[in-house]
Amino acid sequence: MHKVRKRELKDILMHTISLTRRVGDVICRSAHKKKRISYKGAIDLVTQFDRTSQDMIVSALVRRYPTHGILSEENVSRKTATVYKWIVDPLDGTTNFAHGLPIWTLSIALEQDGDIVLGVVYDPTRKEMFYVLKGDGAFCNKRRIHVSSVKNLDTALLVTGFPYDIRKSRENNLDHFSNFAVRAQAVRRLGSAALDLCYTACGRFDGYWEIKLSPWDQAAGSLILRESGGAVTDFQNKPFDIYGDEVLGTNGHIHGQMLKVLSKKRGKDR
């Protein structure tokens, strides 16, 4: 398979934006309808709209890019060893969506030889389209976005989330949450990792951390944050891996301060 040139990637990005908007708007228009909810775990749920979104996205990608692989949240794993692989979260923030809370997104990224080269995150309820092509900067609704200029953790607004095994595992992020709660200006929890990364990219948050995410939660958003001038690593300041267990994304200015807090153990004094 030939390596796609930059001009071709731009065309692929435009198609991905169009596809994500079309599917997201369909789901948004149906959001008021009754949800049929099933559970993948104690608190990990899925609705028929997750599957509708995935079916629409996957079928469109297969038609247009039949040689590409696809990895999607709801049990789709197709040709994943190929040079090009789509990483799809058809509905990020399903718990919010199921409860009628309008904080959810669709997220699509393209991986080339293990490297994320483009990404799209669409929030249909606010009509905000975040998108990125590696090396070309990050955008929201055609306007370039940048991280915040906040330099001190004590004046920073942070965001995080909690893993689905929070009831069973001691590695549940509650220790980090309590440590940051007394050091930052405030900590929020939105319920969509993709949106957390995008909001950090456009300066609405100054820093974000989370554990035990899946690749589709963070593939597109992590590149959007990097291309907006932010920093993305694991908790030891090692290179970030979408298949890893840790993500720390910041405006860059407070990255070292957040790393220091993440190194602390539960209950340690300030």
C-alpha positions in Angstrom: 0.0 0.0 0.0 1.4 3.4 -1.0 2.0 6.0 1.6 -0.6 8.7 1.5 0.7 12.2 0.6 -0.2 15.3 2.6 -2.7 16.5 -0.1 -4.4 13.2 0.1 -4.5 13.3 3.8 -6.2 16.7 3.6 -8.9 15.2 1.4 -9.3 12.3 3.8 -9.7 14.8 6.7 -12.4 16.7 4.9 -14.3 13.5 4.2 -13.9 12.5 7.9 -15.3 15.9 9.0 -18.3 15.5 6.7 -19.0 12.0 7.8 -18.6 12.8 11.5 -20.9 15.8 11.2 -23.6 13.8 9.3 -23.6 10.9 11.7 -23.4 13.1 14.8 -26.4 15.3 13.7 -28.5 12.2 13.1 -27.8 10.9 16.6 -28.4 14.3 18.1 -31.8 14.6 16.4 -32.7 11.2 18.0 -31.2 11.9 21.4 -34.7 12.6 23.0 -35.9 9.1 22.1 -36.1 6.3 24.6 -32.7 4.6 25.1 -32.4 0.8 25.2 -29.6 0.4 27.7 -27.4 -2.7 28.1 -24.3 -3.1 30.3 -20.8 -4.2 29.4 -19.8 -3.9 33.1 -21.1 -2.7 36.4 -21.2 1.0 35.3 -20.1 0.6 31.6 -23.3 1.0 29.5 -24.2 1.1 25.8 -27.3 2.2 24.0 -28.7 1.4 20.6 -27.5 4.8 19.4 -23.8 3.8 20.1 -24.4 1.0 17.7 -26.3 3.1 15.1 -23.5 5.6 15.1 -20.8 2.9 14.7 -22.7 1.1 11.9 -23.0 4.4 10.0 -19.4 5.3 10.5 -17.9 1.9 9.8 -19.9 1.2 6.7 -19.0 4.6 5.3 -15.3 4.0 6.0 -15.3 0.5 4.6 -16.9 1.7 1.3 -14.5 4.5 0.8 -11.3 3.0 2.2 -11.7 -0.8 1.8 -8.0 -1.6 2.4 -7.9 0.3 5.7 -8.2 -1.3 9.1 -10.8 -0.3 11.7 -10.8 -0.4 15.5 -14.0 0.7 17.1 -15.3 0.6 20.6 -18.3 -1.7 20.1 -16.4 -4.8 19.2 -15.2 -3.9 15.7 -11.7 -5.0 14.9 -11.1 -5.2 11.1 -7.7 -5.6 9.4 -5.9 -3.9 12.3 -2.5 -4.9 11.2 -2.6 -2.8 8.0 -0.6 0.4 7.4 -3.7 2.6 7.8 -6.1 2.0 10.7 -9.2 4.0 11.7 -9.8 4.3 15.4 -13.4 5.1 16.2 -15.4 6.1 19.3 -19.0 6.3 17.9 -20.3 7.9 21.1 -17.9 9.1 23.8 -19.9 10.0 26.9 -22.6 7.3 26.7 -23.5 7.6 30.3 -24.2 11.3 29.8 -26.1 10.6 26.6 -28.3 7.9 28.3 -29.2 10.4 31.1 -30.0 13.2 28.7 -26.9 15.2 29.7 -25.8 17.0 26.5 -22.0 16.3 27.0 -21.0 13.7 24.5 -19.0 13.4 21.2 -18.0 11.3 18.3 -14.3 10.8 17.8 -12.5 9.4 14.7 -8.7 9.2 14.2 -6.5 7.7 11.4 -3.3 5.9 12.4 -0.5 5.4 9.9 2.2 2.9 10.8 1.4 3.4 14.5 1.3 7.2 14.3 -1.9 9.3 14.5 -1.9 11.6 11.5 -5.4 13.1 11.7 -8.3 13.3 14.1 -11.9 14.7 14.4 -14.0 15.2 17.5 -17.5 16.4 17.0 -19.8 17.8 19.7 -23.3 17.8 18.0 -25.1 19.5 20.8 -22.9 22.6 20.5 -22.1 22.2 16.8 -18.4 22.3 17.6 -16.1 20.4 15.2 -12.5 20.0 16.5 -10.1 18.6 13.9 -6.4 18.2 13.2 -4.0 17.1 10.5 -0.5 16.4 11.9 1.8 19.3 11.4 -0.9 21.7 10.4 -2.2 22.9 13.8 -5.6 22.2 15.5 -8.9 23.9 14.7 -12.4 24.3 16.0 -15.0 25.3 13.4 -12.3 26.6 11.0 -10.6 28.7 13.7 -7.2 27.7 14.9 -7.1 26.9 18.6 -4.3 27.2 21.2 -3.8 26.1 24.8 -4.1 28.5 27.7 -1.3 30.6 29.1 -1.9 29.7 32.8 1.5 29.0 34.4 0.7 28.0 38.0 -1.2 24.9 39.2 -3.0 26.8 42.0 -4.8 29.0 39.4 -5.4 26.1 36.9 -8.7 24.5 36.0 -8.3 20.8 35.6 -10.4 18.0 34.3 -10.3 14.2 34.8 -12.4 11.0 34.7 -12.6 7.7 36.5 -12.2 4.1 35.2 -15.1 1.7 34.8 -13.6 -0.6 37.5 -13.7 2.1 40.1 -15.8 -0.1 42.4 -13.3 -3.0 42.3 -9.8 -1.7 41.8 -7.6 0.4 44.1 -6.1 2.0 41.0 -9.2 4.2 40.6 -7.8 7.8 40.3 -9.4 8.9 43.6 -6.0 9.5 45.2 -4.9 11.7 42.3 -8.3 13.5 42.4 -8.0 14.4 46.0 -4.4 15.5 45.6 -5.3 17.9 42.8 -8.5 19.1 44.4 -6.4 20.8 47.1 -3.7 22.1 44.8 -5.6 23.4 41.7 -8.1 26.2 41.5 -10.8 23.5 40.7 -11.2 20.1 39.2 -14.1 19.1 36.9 -15.4 15.8 35.5 -17.3 16.0 32.2 -17.6 12.3 31.3 -16.0 12.5 27.8 -12.2 12.0 27.5 -12.2 13.2 23.9 -13.9 16.4 24.9 -11.6 16.8 27.9 -8.6 16.8 25.6 -10.2 19.2 23.1 -11.2 21.6 25.8 -7.6 21.5 27.1 -6.5 22.2 23.5 -8.6 25.3 23.2 -7.8 26.7 26.7 -11.0 26.0 28.5 -9.1 23.6 30.7 -5.4 24.0 31.6 -4.7 20.3 32.4 -6.2 16.9 32.1 -5.2 13.4 33.4 -6.8 10.0 33.4 -6.1 6.3 33.7 -7.2 3.1 32.0 -8.6 4.7 28.8 -9.0 2.8 25.5 -7.3 4.0 22.3 -10.5 5.3 20.8 -11.1 7.6 23.8 -7.9 9.5 23.2 -6.5 9.0 19.7 -8.0 12.0 18.0 -8.0 14.3 21.1 -4.4 13.7 22.0 -3.2 14.9 18.5 -5.5 17.9 18.7 -4.0 18.9 22.0 -0.4 18.4 20.7 -1.1 20.5 17.6 -2.6 23.3 19.7 0.7 23.7 21.5 0.1 21.4 24.5 2.1 18.6 26.0 0.9 14.9 26.3 2.8 12.2 28.2 2.3 9.5 30.6 2.6 10.1 34.4 6.4 9.6 34.3 6.8 12.1 31.5 7.5 9.3 29.0 6.1 9.4 25.5 2.4 9.1 25.3 0.9 5.9 23.9 -2.8 5.7 23.0 -2.6 2.0 23.9 -1.1 2.7 27.4 -2.8 3.1 30.7 -2.0 6.8 31.5 -2.5 10.2 29.9 -1.4 13.6 31.1 -2.3 16.4 28.8 -1.6 20.1 29.7 -1.0 23.5 28.3 2.7 22.7 28.8 3.3 25.4 31.4 1.9 23.3 34.3 3.0 19.9 33.0 5.9 19.6 35.4 3.8 20.7 38.4 1.1 18.1 37.5 3.8 15.4 37.1 5.0 16.2 40.6 1.5 15.8 42.1 0.9 12.6 40.2 4.0 11.1 41.8 2.5 11.5 45.3 0.7 8.7 47.1 -2.8 8.8 48.6 -3.1 10.9 51.8 0.4 12.5 51.5 0.5 15.9 53.0 1.0 19.0 50.9 
